[in-house]
Amino acid sequence: ETCRRLLPVDQFTPEILMESLPNLKYIIDLTGTSRYYRKTDFTLAGIKYIKVEVPGQRVPQRSHISQ
């Protein structure tokens, strides 16, 4: 959804990632939001998806690092 507001040359979507890396097996999403990617963007393609919500612009807490 966010990429639709960008020019095609500036877009980087899950589809582009999966086409670029056809052997991709895992995604570890460290963003503190869900607005950029949906879990199903990857799991429907057979890619394992792990979400670790790490707040931006600060040092991650030990609990985030240990995950």
QUIPE-V513370 format. One record per backbone hydrogen bond with DSSP energy under -0.5 kcal/mol. CO is the residue of the C=O (numbers start at 1). NH is the residue of the N-H. If there is no record, write none. Layout:
co-><CO/CO>
nh-><NH/NH>
This chain:
co-><1/2/3/7/7/8/13/14/15/16/17/21/25/27/27/28/29/30/38/38/39/39/40/42/42/43/48/50/50/52/53/55/61/61/62/63>
nh-><4/5/6/10/11/11/17/18/19/20/21/24/48/29/50/30/52/54/41/42/42/43/44/45/47/46/27/29/52/54/55/58/64/65/66/67>
